[in-house]
Every structure is written in C-alpha cells, then in structure tokens.
Amino acid sequence: MPIIVNLDVMLAKRKMRSRDLAAQIGIAEQNVSLLKSGKVKGVRFDTLEKICEILQCQPGDILEYRPDEKSA
C-alpha cells in the first residue's frame, strides 16, 4: 500500500509509549499497535486529530504517500 504510517517514529521522537498515547486519545492499545504497523484500512479524522494534538504534530508527520514502484 502506498500510504506509510510513521506513528512509531513520532512516538519515538516524543519519547512516548503506545500505551500512553492510547490512554490519552481513548482507544485500545491494540488499535494503536495496528495503526503503527499499517494494518488498518483507515483512520477516523477525529482520531487523527487527537493523535496530532497529543504528539504536537501534523497529519503529514504520521502519514506518508509513497507510490508503488509498479505504478510509478
């Protein structure tokens, strides 16, 4: 998939654990884990907003578009 999730990078930069982020935004730690691994098909804007608020970042810091080499 050409959308790359860099949530793990932002968590490391902010020295924050997935568990702490999950608690602050009100979702299960397992869902944060799935999001970090890129195994989700979508993310709600309100969840993305909360993540950005807590991590003090922009959506582009978390989500990155990299076209497949086949389609590029």
C-alpha positions in Angstrom: 0.0 0.0 0.0 1.4 3.4 -0.9 0.3 5.0 2.4 3.0 4.6 5.1 2.2 5.1 8.8 5.1 6.8 10.7 3.4 6.8 14.0 6.2 4.8 15.6 8.7 7.4 14.5 6.6 10.2 16.1 6.2 8.3 19.3 9.9 7.8 19.5 10.6 11.5 18.8 8.2 12.4 21.6 9.5 9.6 23.9 6.0 8.3 24.4 4.7 4.7 24.6 1.8 3.4 22.6 0.1 2.6 25.9 0.2 6.2 27.0 -1.0 7.5 23.6 -3.9 5.1 23.6 -4.9 6.1 27.1 -4.8 9.8 26.2 -6.8 9.5 23.0 -9.3 7.0 24.4 -8.7 4.0 22.1 -7.4 0.5 22.8 -3.6 0.0 22.9 -4.2 -2.8 20.3 -5.7 -0.3 17.9 -2.7 1.9 18.2 -0.5 -1.1 17.6 -2.5 -1.9 14.4 -2.2 1.6 13.3 1.6 1.7 13.9 2.0 -1.5 11.8 -0.1 -0.1 8.9 -2.6 -3.0 9.2 -5.6 -0.7 9.2 -7.6 0.3 6.2 -8.5 3.7 7.5 -8.4 6.1 10.4 -11.1 8.5 11.6 -10.3 12.1 11.3 -11.2 12.7 14.9 -8.7 10.0 16.0 -6.1 11.5 13.8 -6.8 15.0 15.2 -6.4 13.6 18.8 -3.1 11.9 17.9 -1.8 15.1 16.3 -2.9 17.1 19.3 -1.2 14.8 21.8 2.0 14.4 19.7 2.0 18.1 18.7 2.5 17.2 15.0 0.8 17.5 11.7 -1.1 14.6 9.9 1.8 14.6 7.3 4.2 13.7 10.1 2.3 10.5 10.7 1.0 9.6 7.2 3.2 9.5 4.1 2.4 8.7 0.5 4.9 6.5 -1.4 3.7 5.3 -4.8 4.2 1.7 -5.6 7.1 1.1 -7.8 4.9 -0.7 -10.3 2.6 2.2 -10.7 5.3 4.9 -10.7 
